Amino acid sequence: DEFWSPIEQMQQVTGNNADVLALSGLKNPYPEAQLGVIRSGAYADIILVNGDPTTNIKLLMDAERNIDLIMKDGVIYKNIVK
């Protein structure tokens, strides 16, 4: 929080890390599709947050109360309908 805004922190752990992995060439564990974006054909793990983590990154620290949906590789692991 002290150095980067919440949105900058989220960009670092998603899109920025995906860009670094893409630079690793043959060692890239995800060469078949784009990573770090939500786009047709891309690898996308999605969470649905109860609140706005772009203004309060600490919402992500309490998954039990603040994360309503977790989807990884197209499989839903948590789905709370409110």
N, C-alpha and C positions, 0 to 999 in steps of 0.2 A: 504493500500500500504506500509505503513511504517514497518509493522511487518511481513506480509506474502506476498508472490509473488501472482500475479493474478491467477495462476493455483492452488495454495494452497487455495486461497479464494473460488474458484469455487468448489474444492473438499470438503471444509467445508460445503457449502450450499447444496450440492447434496449427494454424497456418504457417507460422515461422518454423516450428519443428518439422512440419511436412516438407517445407522448402529445403531444409538442411538434409533430411533423409533423401530427397530426390537428387541431391548433389553427390551422394555416396556411390553413384554408378552401379557397378555389379553387386555391391554389398547392400543395395537398397532392398529391404524386405518386402516392399510393395511396388514392384515395377509395372504391374499390369494396369494400374489406374491411379488417378490423382488422389491425393490424401490432403486432409485439412480443409476441404470445401464440401458444401452440400450441393451436389450437381449430379445429374444423371450419369451413371457409369463410374462415379467416384466411390472410393471407400468412405463410408460415413458412419460413425458412431454418434448417436444423438441422445441428448438428455433434454427433458422438459423440466424447467425450473419454475418453482412457485415463487416468483419475484423477479427482480431484474439484476442479474449478476454483473451487468455492465456498469452498474453504479454501486453494487455491494457484493464484492467477490466472496465475502465470507458466507453468503448463502450456500455456496457449494460445499462448505465444511460440514453441514448437517444434512446428509442425504436422506435420512429417515423422514425429516419434516419438510424439506425443501425441494427434493427431486421426485417428481411424479412419474416420470417415464425414463427408462433406460433401454436403448436399443443398440445392439452391437452386431455387426455383420448381418443386419436384417432380421435378427431375432430379438424379440422383446423379452427382457429379463425382469423388468418391473413396470407395472402399469396400474396406477391408482387413479380411478375415476372419481372426480369430486363434483 
